[in-house]
Amino acid sequence: MAKAPPRKLKLTDAFIRSLPPAPPGKRTMNWDTEQSNFAVRVTDRGGKSFVVMKRPEGGKMTLTVLGQYPTMTLREARQEAQRVLRMFARGDTPKRALAREIAAERARKQHLFDNLVEDFVKAYLPQLRSAERLEANLRKKLLGRWTGRACPAITQRDVRRMVEQVAEEDGPSAARAALSAASGIFGWALIHETHGVEANPAQGLRPSKLLGREQARDRILSDPELAGVWRASERLGYPIEQWIKLLILTGQRRTEVAGLSWGEVDREGALLNIPASRMKGNLPHVVPLSSSAKTIIDELPRQAGDYLFSVDNGFSPLNGFLRSKEKLDRLLPDDTEHWTYHDIRRTVRSNLGKLGVNLVVAELVLSHRQRGIVGRYDRHEYLDEKRDALERWGKRLS
């Protein structure tokens, strides 16, 4: 497109408003005498824009459009022209600066904490026993605070502030879990050299220093509370009802019961044979079934898959423990003290003691191995004694 000859004069708002459209097929350049390299360009349709034209050192003549008049005022345009000209003086150009900004924003989006959480959940969590709890901490405690932030920008100060906030809102136990989640996810990213993480911001933050020493849980459900949980489970039906009742009857860990398959059930011998791969101590564990526990298993529906407790026709084991706990809590009295599934296990152990069950037997029921020289030489499985203990416990519950 052909251009009209340029002219120079002091630009004013009145002058700019009075400028007519350029001749057809042309554009007029009206250079400012107050600011070098600065002009108002007018098209043949009457559009007016502020521009800077400058040749960077060693480069070609570059025209930079600053903005459209009157959206951008003359005063704003002169200030922007000065900024752009200072950029040229440094050997830079607006085009290069914009390219850097775009690249930085692209990298920031690639390194978003949101994306790290999703990748971590998909790649690492499936192999963990505590996957659901860890994911809940990541999403509720961490992602809620750091969504939209780039991982490299999250500092130790951010982690410390997060821990302090969680402790204030939900207590020190929740804060410890949140700190552990932060350390775990950033440690994973650091090892795998991903999401721009070059240091673990949770490293060096000790829970004992931030939150004091952890107090061991000693919550034991009272008889009315345990009965309340039992009755509440009946309102939820399969598979939660039967799973909860088997937790109470056997005292085993929640995942050990939830992951039971029919191949681990010896109906004739009334036993559960839990393999080492599913046990916390990496040793196989045999659980005798009381009459009540065996009845529950005998009445379970046989599905296409192999898992006893399942929501997809037996093809995968029961999970969603937090959701089931929330449902149970809504069915319990409002003044029920906070409890966890592990508290059921502690409650069973305490009641075995009340029933006069031998200390060694009570510990073996819960798969707690004997230690020291006794554990080394006493290889007796105490199967009959464990069966008697759990039968007595089952009768006490009925």
Secondary structure, 3 states (H helix, E strand, C coil): CCCCCCEEECCCHHHHHHCCCCCCCCCEEEEECCCCCEEEEECCCCCEEEEEEECCCCCCCEEEEEEEECCCCHHHHHHHHHHHHHHHHCCCCHHHHHHHHHHHHHHHHHCEHHHHHHHHHHHCHHHCCCHHHHHHHHHHHHHHHHCCCEHHHCCHHHHHHHHHHHHHHHCHHHHHHHHHHHHHHHHHHHHCCCCCCCCCCCCCCCHHHHHCCCCCCCCCCCHHHHHHHHHHHHHHCCCHHHHHHHHHHHCCCHHHHHCCEHHHEECCCCEEEECHHHCCCCCCEEEECCHHHHHHHHCCCCCCCCECCCCCCCCCCCCCHHHHHHHHHHHCCCCCCCCCHHHHHHHHHHHHHHCCCCHHHHHHHCCCCCCHHHHHHCCCCCHHHHHHHHHHHHHHHC
